Amino acid sequence: MIEILEVKTNKQKHEFVNFPINLYKDCKYYVPSLKISELSIFNNNSQDEKCVFYLAKQNGIVVGRIGGIIHNLYNEKTDQKRVRFTRFDCINSFEVAQALFSKIEEWAKNNGMNCVHGPMGFNDLEKMGVQVSDFNKEGNIITQYNFPYYKTLIEKCGYTPEASFVECKIMEPNTFNIKLETDDFFNVKTKHAGTLLKKYKTQVFDLINECYIPVYGAVPITPKLKEKLINTFKFLINLNFISIVVDKQNNVVGFGLAIPGIAKELKKSKGSLLSMQSFKMIKSFQKPNYAEILFVCVSPKHQNAGIEELIASKLLLGFRKYNITTANTNPIIFDEFGKKLVEKFEHIKHKKRVAYIKLI
């Protein structure tokens, strides 16, 4: 018999966060999320969001998990009544998957919603989509690896694809004209990442909101969320992997951000920063062998003005400093904008993802 329990106690919260680590303990491709970040999700109920999390147990053993999010800002933006399912992980059992999704659908109906979609998180820096191809490639920090059977279980529960994404591996082309400034725009120069963030963080987040709001699943980054994201990810920021492009009036018109690839170290530490492996993780910041690209955005008013090249040039110089030859992207909807992000580089589309939907 499958027992579905709402996560309420500290013990249950740790069971929820640790379940995928245990599920994938023998999988060399899985990369865990940061535990400190995952444990913070249980404090996310607010006027903007309402959330719930469930564990599935069989004979007292955790066999699955799932979360539900009502994102009021997203529903207002789309004029819809949707619940996002998030952090779905499960043994290869339709009975367990069905019990988990039925509970989320029940919660959705009780809150006046008429649709469940996902997987996606609280914001655009969280992991999105079910991986449906290339299961023999290691995951990233910014994406979620899952077993091939997830697709079958989710679709058997009545969910159908709504949006598809690709992840790309980018390689530096044989010829690339490095350009850090033009007559009208230039990359900001500084020796301290903290100074850069303090001075430009408001403009940068405003630009991210402007560029990403039309994207599937995107939600506005509120002032409260800005500070949370900075505090969560600031230890991953390397000054060589940031590009902030401004105009002559010092207005931010372009932004690019990559992080050092630490998938191997994060896997060894099981998502913990409080372990001996964390020291190796810190050392990997100093000598990363690949990078993960989080953001590339250009003001809609200044697209086709060469700002993409300025961002790419700054990031490439940073990669060269560490002899990095490849960078992995976030999942991209391969529309006109998505293609433009990678078309100037040698690239491979090497993983596909799908977001699902079910009307209830």
N, C-alpha and C positions, 0 to 999 in steps of 0.2 A: 504493500500500500504506500502511495506517495503522500507525504505530509507537506503542506505549504505553510511556511511560517513567515510572518512579517518581521523584518529586522528591526529590533528595538534595543536589545541589550548590547553592551560592549563586546561580549563574547560572540554574539551573532554578527556584529559588524566586522570583527576580525575573521570570522568564518566566511563571510561574504567576500572580503578582499582576498583571502588566501585561497579560495576554492579554485580559481583558474590556475594559480601557481601549482597546486597539487595535481590538477587535471592534466596539465602539460609538462609535468616533471620529467617525462622521458622523451619529450619532443624537442629536438635541437633547433627548430625554427622559431619557436615561441619566445617573445620578449615581454616580460611583465611590465605593468605600469608601476610608477612610483607609489609605494604604499602610503607615504605621507599625503600625497595628493588624493589617493582613492579614499582614505579614511575621512577626508574633509567633505565628501559628497553628502554625508548624512546630516550636515548642517545647512543644506541648501534650500530648505523651505523658506519662502519669503513672499512678498507681494508680487514678485515677478515670476516665481516658480513654485510649484507644488510637486513633491516627489514621494515615492514609496519604493521599498525594496523588499524582495522576497527570497527566501531560501527554499529549496526542495530537499526533503530528507527521506531516505528510505532505510528502515531499520536503524534509525539514529545517525546515519551517515549522510553528509551533504552530497547530493548528486546533481544539483543544478542551482542556478540563481538567475534573477532578472530584476530590473528596475523599471519604474515608470515615471515620466516627467510630463507635467503640464506646464508648458512654457507660455505664459500669458503674452509676453511681448511678441513671440512668434505667431501665436494665434491671432493677435490683433493685426499684425502685419499682413497675414494671409487671409484674414476674415474666415477662419476655420475653427473647428473644435477638435483638435488633435492631441493625442497622447504620444509621446516618444517612448518606445521601449529602448532600454539601454542596458549594457553589461549583461547580455544574455550569454550564459555559458552552461553547458549541459553535457552529461554523458550521452552516448549514442542510444537514446531511448525516446521513442515517440511519446510514450506515456508520460515521461517526465516533462518533455517539452510542451506537450498539450496542457498539462496541469499548470505550468508556469504562465503560458500565454493566456489561458483561461482566466487566471487570477488577475493579470494586468487588464484584460478586457473587461472583467467585472468591475475593477476599480475605475476604469475609464467611464463606463456607463454610469456608475454611481456619482461621478463628478460631472455629468452632463456632456461628456465627449461622445463623438460618433465615429472616431477613426483612430487606429493605432498604426504608427509607422516607425521605421528605424532599421537598424540600430543607430543611434546618435546620442550625444551627450548634452550637457548644459550649454556649451558654447562651441565656437568654431575651432578651438584648440584641442577638443576632445576627439576620441577616435570614432570614425563613422564608417558604416557599411560592413557587409559580410564579404569576406574574401571568397571568391568563387573560382579562382584559377591560380596556377603557379604555386602549389603548396610545398614545393621543394626549395623555396627561397626564404631566407631568414626575414623575420619581421623587423619593424623599426620601432623607435620610441613613439613616433607620431601616428602609427597605424596599429591595427590589431590583427594578429595572426589567428586563424581559427581552423579547426579540422574540416575536411571536405564535407562531412555529413551535416554540418550546420544548415547548409542550403536546402538539403532534402527535408530536414526536420521542420524548418520554418515554412517552407512551401506546403508541406503536408498539413500544417496547422492553419492553412487558408490564406497565407500571405502571398502577394504577387509583387514582382519588381516594379518600382516607381521611378528610380533614378539609378544610373550606372556611372562608375568612376574608373579611372585608371591611375596607377602609380607609375612613375617614370624613373628610370635611372639615367642621369644626365652625365655625359662625358664632355670635357673641354674639346672644342673643335680644333683641327690642325692649325687653322688660321683664325685668329680673333683679334680685332683691333681694340686694344685696351684704351678706354677713354673715361676719365673720371669727371670731366666737366665740359660744358659748352659755353657759348657766350651768354646763355640765359639761365643755365642750371649747373649745380655742382654738388658733389658729395661733401657732407660735413666732415671736418677733420677734428679729431680729439684724441687724447691719450687715455681717457678714462670712460669706461662704459657707463658708470654711474652718473657722470656729468651729462652724458648724451641722453640718457633716459630721463633724467630730471628736467632737462631743458625742453625736450621734444615729445615727451610721452603723450601729452594731451593731443597734440597735432597728429601724432602717429596713429593713435587709436581712432581719432576722428576720420582719418584717411582710410583705415581698415574698415570702419563702419560704412563709409561712403562706397567703397569698392566691393565689399562682400555682401552687403544687404541683398542684392538681387540674386545671389547664389543660393542654390537649393539648401534648405536647412539652416541658413545663416540667421543669427539673431543679433540685435544691437548689443555692443559691449558697453555696459553701464559704468558710471564712475566707480561704484563699489567693485564691480568685476575687474576693472582695470587694475586696481591695487592688488586684488587677489592673484591675478595672472602674473603680475610683476614679481610678487613675493614668492610664488610657486616656481617660476621658471628663471629667476634672475641668476641662480647659480649655474645655469646652462649657457648663459650668454657670454660669447667670446667677441671682443671688440673687432676682431678681424672678419667676423661673419655678419656684420651689420652694415647696411647701406641706408643712409638717410639723405635723400636728395632734396635740395631746397632751391627756390628761385631767388632773384636778386633782393626780394623783400623778406627773405628768410622764412618763407612759407613752405611747409613740407609738401612736396608734390610726388614723391616716390619713396618707397620703403621696401627693403629686402632683409630678411632675417633667416639665417641658417644656424644650426646648432651642431657641435661636434658629435660624431657618431659614437655612442657608448652602449650599443645594443649588447655586445658581448659581456661587458662589465655589469650591466644592469641585470642580465640573465643570471650571472654567477652570484650576485648579491640578493637574488630573488626579490628585487624591487626595493630593497632597504638601503637607506643612506647611513644607517647606524650599524655598520659591520666592517670587518677588515677589508672586504671587497670594495668598500666605498673609497678607500685610499687609492686602490688601483683605478677606480673610476675618475678620481681627481687627476691622476697622472695621465689618463687617456685624454682629458681635456687639453693637456699640453702637447700631446702627440697623437691626435686622432688620425685614423686612416681612411675615413670617409665622413661625409656631412649629410645632414638631413635639412631640407629646405622647408621652413614653416610658412613664410609669407613672402609674396612678391605682389606689390600693388602700386598702381600709378593712378594719379588723379584723372578722372574721366575728362576733365577739361584740357589735359595735356598729353593725352595718348597720341601716339605717332609723332612725338616730339623728340624721340631718342632717349627718353628717360630710362626705358628698359635696359638699354645698352650701358648706361651709367651704373645702374644697379648691378647688372651682370659683371661688369668690369671690377667693381669693388669686391664682390664676393669671390670672383675668380682669383684676384690677387691674394685674398685671404687663404683660399684653398691651396694656392701654389706655395704659400709660406710653409704649409705643413705637408707638402708633397701629396695632397689629396687629388685624386684623379677622377673620382665619381661622387655624385650627390644624389640622394633619393628625394623625391618630391612627396608632398602631401597627396592624397587622392584628388584627382582633377576631373571635373566634368569636361570631356574633350569637345567643347563647343569652340566657337571662333576665338574666345578669350583664352581658353585653356591651351589651344594649339599655339597661340602667339607666345605663351610663356616659355615654351620649350623649342620652338621651331628654329631658333638660331643656334641650337646646340645639337651635337650628336646625342641621340637619346633612344632608349628602348622602353616600350610600354610592356612592363613585366608583371604586373598584377592587376586583376580586375576586381571591382567591388560592386555590390548592389545594395541599395536601400529598398526596403519592402514596405508594403501598405496593406491594411485590411480594414474595410468598413464594418462597423459593428452596430 
